[in-house]
C-alpha cells in the first residue's frame, strides 16, 4: 500500500513538472525572452518604422528584466511644453515618445507586460498644434502574437502621471484608465517587438 502511494506521488510530481515546463515553453516557443529585439511603430498603412530595440535578460524562470532604447533617424526632436520629445512626424499626426518618469522595476513576466507597456507611452498631436497635449496619450497594450509582441493602441490621459504615485510599485495605467482606440484612429496603428 505504501509502495503504491509512493508511485502515485512520484507520478504526480512528474506530471506537475511536465505541466510547469510546458507552460513556460508555450510562452518561450512563441517569443524568446532573451536577447535584443527590434521595436517597430507600424503606421495605419502597414509601414513598419524601426524606432529602437529592447534588451531582454532572464532573471529567473518567471521574471525577465528589460532595457528599452528608442533611437532612430526617424525620431526627430520636438520641444513641446518646455520638454524635449523624440517624435515621428507625418503630415496628419506627430507621435512622440513619453518616457515613464518614475522609478520602476523594468521587469516583465509571461502574464504581466505592464512595465514594458509603461515604457512605451506616447502622445499625439496635429503638426500645426503647439505644445504637448497630455490628454492625447497612447498606451500600447502588448500581447503575444506568434513570435512577436504586438501592442494595440489605447487612449490614456498622461496627466495621470504628472505627479508621483503614492504606490510606486503599482503601474498607474490600470485597465480602467485605458480605452481601446478605434481601428485606424491613430497614425501609429500598433507596435511590434520581434
VENHUTA-V285920 format. One record per residue. PHI is phi in whole degrees, -180 to 180 (999 if undefined). Layout:
# VENHUTA-V285920
PHI / PHI
This chain:
# VENHUTA-V285920
999 / -64 / -64 / -69 / -66 / -63 / -64 / -63 / -63 / -61 / -67 / -62 / -64 / -64 / -62 / -62 / -64 / -64 / -63 / -64 / -61 / -66 / -68 / -74 / -72 / -64 / -75 / -68 / -71 / -87 / -146 / -81 / -87 / -140 / 88 / -97 / -121 / -83 / -110 / -120 / -100 / -104 / -76 / -64 / -90 / 92 / -80 / -84 / -111 / -72 / -118 / 161 / -150 / -131 / -100 / -104 / -133 / -68 / -92 / -155 / -63 / -104 / -109 / -125 / -91 / -130 / -135 / -95 / -135 / -97 / -153 / -169 / -63 / -75 / -86 / -110 / -79 / -127 / -100 / -122 / 50 / 69 / -135 / -94 / -125 / -94 / -132 / -103 / -101 / -139 / -63 / -100 / -157 / -108 / -119 / -120 / -73 / -118 / -61 / -63 / -85 / -123 / -58 / -154 / -70 / 50 / -131 / -138 / -130 / -57 / -100 / -148 / -107 / -63 / -73 / -67 / -61 / -70 / -82 / -116 / -83 / -138 / -127 / -131 / -157 / -74 / -57 / -81 / -75 / -98 / 80 / -90 / -101 / -66 / -75 / -95 / -93 / -125 / -116 / -108 / -76 / -89 / -145 / -77 / -129 / 64 / -106 / -146 / -101 / -119 / -109 / -96 / -74 / -132 / -82 / -140 / -106 / -69 / -60 / -61 / -112 / -72 / -131 / -61 / -78 / -77 / -126 / -66 / -80 / -106 / -62 / -72 / -87 / -68 / -53 / -68 / -99 / -123 / -130 / -57 / -76 / -63 / -55 / 79 / -70 / -102 / -63 / -85 / -71 / -164 / -109 / -130 / -123 / -151
